[in-house]
Amino acid sequence: STPTAMGEREERLERLHEEQVELESFSGHRSSTSSSMSISSRTTRSAHEMEAMALRQLREIRGTFDQCVRFLVHILSLILDDRRNIHLADVLTRINFNHFYDPR
């Protein structure tokens, strides 16, 4: 996050806290400042943890996908050694354009 985005987030949290305090004082249920601030910090921390978990899962999915495509390219390459099936050769070319998935 950029410093500007961090500042905007802090301002929104402060406004939200002020509105919450105002609503609670209006209804006669005043809570302590520390408890409402800890709730907002827990929510922020929880959101960051969820984002980190989602990014880890995406990296894992991408790694599995790359591994499966490399295997498919290898198998198709073995099948195409006789060069009789031009349609299969076309599929292999489309999947492995620029030899991105060739074994390294």
C-alpha positions as CSV (number, residue, x, y, z in Angstrom):
1,S,0.0,0.0,0.0
2,T,1.1,3.5,-0.7
3,P,1.5,6.1,2.1
4,T,-1.5,8.0,0.7
5,A,-3.7,4.8,0.8
6,M,-2.6,4.1,4.3
7,G,-3.5,7.6,5.4
8,E,-6.9,7.4,3.7
9,R,-7.5,4.1,5.4
10,E,-6.6,5.5,8.8
11,E,-8.9,8.5,8.2
12,R,-11.8,6.2,7.3
13,L,-11.2,4.1,10.4
14,E,-11.1,7.2,12.6
15,R,-14.3,8.5,11.1
16,L,-15.9,5.2,11.5
17,H,-14.8,5.1,15.2
18,E,-16.1,8.6,15.7
19,E,-19.5,7.7,14.2
20,Q,-19.7,4.6,16.4
21,V,-18.9,6.6,19.5
22,E,-21.6,9.2,18.5
23,L,-24.2,6.4,17.9
24,E,-23.4,4.7,21.2
25,S,-23.6,8.0,23.2
26,F,-26.9,8.7,21.5
27,S,-28.3,5.3,22.5
28,G,-26.8,5.6,26.0
29,H,-24.4,2.7,25.5
30,R,-20.9,4.2,25.7
31,S,-18.1,1.7,25.1
32,S,-14.4,2.3,25.8
33,T,-12.2,3.7,23.0
34,S,-9.7,0.8,23.4
35,S,-12.3,-1.9,22.7
36,S,-13.6,-0.4,19.5
37,M,-10.0,0.3,18.3
38,S,-9.0,-3.3,19.0
39,I,-12.0,-4.5,16.9
40,S,-11.0,-2.3,14.0
41,S,-7.3,-3.5,14.3
42,R,-8.5,-7.1,14.5
43,T,-10.6,-6.6,11.3
44,T,-7.7,-5.1,9.5
45,R,-5.3,-7.8,10.6
46,S,-7.9,-10.5,9.6
47,A,-8.3,-9.0,6.2
48,H,-4.5,-9.0,5.7
49,E,-4.3,-12.6,6.8
50,M,-7.0,-13.6,4.3
51,E,-5.3,-11.7,1.5
52,A,-2.0,-13.5,2.3
53,M,-3.7,-16.8,2.4
54,A,-5.4,-16.2,-1.0
55,L,-2.1,-15.2,-2.6
56,R,-0.5,-18.4,-1.3
57,Q,-3.3,-20.4,-2.7
58,L,-3.0,-18.7,-6.1
59,R,0.7,-19.4,-6.2
60,E,0.1,-23.0,-5.4
61,I,-2.6,-23.3,-8.1
62,R,-0.3,-21.6,-10.7
63,G,2.5,-24.0,-9.8
64,T,0.2,-27.0,-10.2
65,F,-1.1,-25.7,-13.5
66,D,2.4,-25.1,-14.9
67,Q,3.4,-28.6,-13.8
68,C,0.3,-30.2,-15.5
69,V,0.8,-28.2,-18.7
70,R,4.5,-29.2,-18.8
71,F,3.5,-32.8,-18.5
72,L,0.8,-32.5,-21.2
73,V,3.4,-30.8,-23.6
74,H,5.8,-33.6,-22.9
75,I,3.2,-36.3,-23.6
76,L,2.0,-34.6,-26.8
77,S,5.6,-34.2,-28.0
78,L,6.2,-37.9,-27.6
79,I,3.0,-38.7,-29.5
80,L,3.9,-36.3,-32.3
81,D,7.3,-37.8,-33.1
82,D,5.8,-39.5,-36.2
83,R,4.2,-36.2,-37.4
84,R,1.2,-37.8,-39.0
85,N,-1.5,-36.0,-37.0
86,I,-1.4,-32.3,-38.0
87,H,-4.3,-31.4,-35.7
88,L,-2.5,-32.6,-32.7
89,A,0.6,-30.7,-33.8
90,D,-1.6,-27.6,-34.0
91,V,-2.9,-28.1,-30.5
92,L,0.6,-28.6,-29.2
93,T,1.7,-25.3,-30.9
94,R,-1.2,-23.4,-29.4
95,I,-0.5,-24.8,-25.9
96,N,3.2,-24.3,-26.0
97,F,3.5,-21.1,-28.0
98,N,7.1,-19.7,-28.0
99,H,8.2,-22.9,-26.2
100,F,7.2,-21.5,-22.9
101,Y,6.4,-24.9,-21.3
102,D,9.4,-26.8,-22.8
103,P,11.4,-28.7,-20.3
104,R,14.3,-26.7,-18.8
